[in-house]
Amino acid sequence: MLWVKAIHVFFVVAWFAGLFYLPRLFVYHADTADDSGHERFCVMERRLYAITTLGMVGTWVFGLWLLWLVPGYLQMGWLHAKLALVLGLSAYHGWLRARVRAFAARRNTRSARFYRIANEVPAVVLLAVVILVIVKPF
């Protein structure tokens, strides 16, 4: 079980690295006016999104594997809250995909300030998940 947990944590870290950096790329991309800069950001965003998606898939696979190994976790309230947050984070991940596509099609209508604020979402979720997993408040 410890091996599965360690690999799960590895994928969580990889996923969050992308979730933290992709909106930051959007901040800079939103302020870019030249074609070469636009193309460079599109390539970076597309590649980072792909790697981030691998992190998300690995997180889910190894997280579900942990639940299969220890089904008693499903009786704990903190895990229900954690799973709800992870589902929400997965939706946020999908929203990032929509943003990558909007930038690529030159249809972005959001400001750099909007993406600075959106960049805080994964940090808040991460804090909540860490507290739920470590403290197990309920």
Residue pairs with C-beta under 8 A, 6 or more apart in sequence:
1 66
1 69
1 70
4 62
4 65
4 66
4 69
5 62
5 66
7 58
7 62
8 58
8 59
8 62
8 63
8 65
8 66
10 58
11 54
11 55
11 56
11 57
11 58
11 59
11 61
11 62
12 55
12 59
13 55
14 51
14 52
14 54
14 55
14 58
15 52
15 55
15 56
15 58
15 59
15 93
16 55
16 122
16 126
17 52
17 55
18 48
18 49
18 51
18 52
18 55
19 52
19 89
19 92
19 93
19 96
19 122
20 119
20 122
20 123
21 48
22 45
22 48
22 49
22 52
22 96
22 100
23 96
23 115
23 116
23 118
23 119
24 115
24 119
25 41
25 44
25 45
25 48
26 45
26 99
26 103
26 108
26 110
26 112
26 115
26 118
27 112
27 115
27 116
27 119
28 41
28 112
29 37
29 38
29 41
29 42
29 45
29 103
29 108
30 108
30 110
30 111
30 112
30 114
30 115
31 112
32 38
32 41
38 103
38 106
41 103
42 103
42 104
45 100
45 103
45 104
46 100
46 104
49 96
49 97
49 100
52 93
52 96
53 93
56 90
56 93
59 86
60 86
60 90
63 86
66 73
67 73
67 74
73 79
76 136
77 138
78 132
78 133
78 135
78 136
78 137
78 138
79 132
81 128
81 132
81 138
82 129
82 132
82 133
85 125
85 128
85 129
85 132
86 129
88 125
89 122
89 125
92 121
92 122
92 125
99 108
99 110
102 108
102 109
131 137
